[in-house]
Amino acid sequence: MEFSTKSIHTGYHKDKATGALGVPIYQVSTFDQEKLGKHKEYEYARSSNPTRKALEHSIALLENGTHAFAFSSGMAAISSTFCLFGTGDHIVVCEDVYGGTYRVLTKLFSKFGIEASFVDTTDTSNIANEIKSNTKAIYLETPSNPLLKITDLRKAFAVAKEHNLISIVDNTFMTPYLQRPLDLGADIVLHSATKFLGGHSDLIAGVAVTRNDTIAKRLGFVQNAFGAILGPQDCYLLIRGLKTLKIRMDYYEQSALTIALYLSSQESVKKVYYPGLNTHVGRDIHSEQAQGNGAVVSFELYDADSVERFVKKIKLAAFAVSLGGVESILSYPFTMSHASMPEIYRRKLGISDTLLRLSVGLESTQDLIADLEQALKN
Ligand SMILES: *Cc1c(COP(=O)(O)O)cnc(C)c1O
């Protein structure tokens, strides 16, 4: 079955009790039990809730996984996944990882004795070189945020397999429509569902997906024990968002390429980062592991003053953190998404004070370009 059909015909698209086309919001905390010591399928909503179960089923289906777990945020999904590890364990992480992931590893999990090394995974030999006797996992994002650097997933997973490591991919930027890391050999796929999966800038959510039964058991244990679950209202919104994921991504991609080409042709723009551009480093690897280039275009202007004037003049795109909504969102990674990294580290990665990131929305491409044009004239 193709992706678009799967995202509608999930197996939970008709309510068994009433025939309603959609999953009801089960706004409950607990479920009536049959008799002493015997409950029905559901017992307590931290452990499982029918609305959440329908969502988890859909996400697993779309990522070609067998188990999915919904959490109260992307960071809750990521942190709950790190709870699979313990004191003395070491994880190799891509150096331009999401700022919040960097923060939780260096400021929180470090306190519990979990060690992380941040390496440039665009060269997979750097991963192999960093592996120690206590290394348990590799953690990747590709294309990365905000410079859209490409890591060769197949090569990285081969290194992981050779050393018996769990491979984890944050697939937020691509979504399961454009990239399915489990098919390429990943063990766990994570999402900030706040972004494209939800798609409407109206919820905070995260998911973890796997097809490995042992890992699924452990993730299910953490989800229930730690308890950072997604509530039924947000599960409902996320189910709703998933139904239009494909058509949103198709539109974004067309528009983002047109905008990336437009920006590349502008003298006031120093550099454009978009995997759909012929000049993008790693583009060939990307096109072998993903079916598209996504909605995020990053670009650099020449100086911080021009950035300030540009941000002041831009009208259509919201100037905000986050991405993946129906509305275009412009952000400034240096002080927004990556503020939680030390400045010296941001600069090393190329996240400079002249870099802007645009998440292209569903507005007319021509209107967006006209807006960029007037904002660039300064
Ligand atoms: C936003 C984001 C996160 C964090 O997700 P929240 O839903 O904000 O907790 C993690 N990874 C990536 C790539 C993100 O863009």
The ligand as a MOL file (V3000), in Angstrom:
LIG
                    3D

  0  0  0     0  0            999 V3000
M  V30 BEGIN CTAB
M  V30 COUNTS 15 15 0 0 0
M  V30 BEGIN ATOM
M  V30 1 C 11.9810 20.5890 17.6770 0
M  V30 2 C 12.9190 19.4670 17.5650 0
M  V30 3 C 13.1370 18.6030 18.6480 0
M  V30 4 C 12.4760 18.8150 20.0040 0
M  V30 5 O 11.1040 18.5700 19.9350 0
M  V30 6 P 10.0250 19.2720 20.9260 0
M  V30 7 O 8.7340 18.7550 20.3820 0
M  V30 8 O 10.2020 20.7430 20.7790 0
M  V30 9 O 10.3230 18.8080 22.2880 0
M  V30 10 C 13.9960 17.5470 18.4600 0
M  V30 11 N 14.6320 17.3430 17.2960 0
M  V30 12 C 14.4420 18.1540 16.2280 0
M  V30 13 C 15.1710 17.8790 14.9610 0
M  V30 14 C 13.5980 19.2440 16.3340 0
M  V30 15 O 13.4370 20.0620 15.2940 0
M  V30 END ATOM
M  V30 BEGIN BOND
M  V30 1 1 1 2
M  V30 2 1 2 3
M  V30 3 2 2 14
M  V30 4 1 3 4
M  V30 5 2 3 10
M  V30 6 1 4 5
M  V30 7 1 5 6
M  V30 8 2 6 7
M  V30 9 1 6 8
M  V30 10 1 6 9
M  V30 11 1 10 11
M  V30 12 2 11 12
M  V30 13 1 12 13
M  V30 14 1 12 14
M  V30 15 1 14 15
M  V30 END BOND
M  V30 END CTAB
M  END
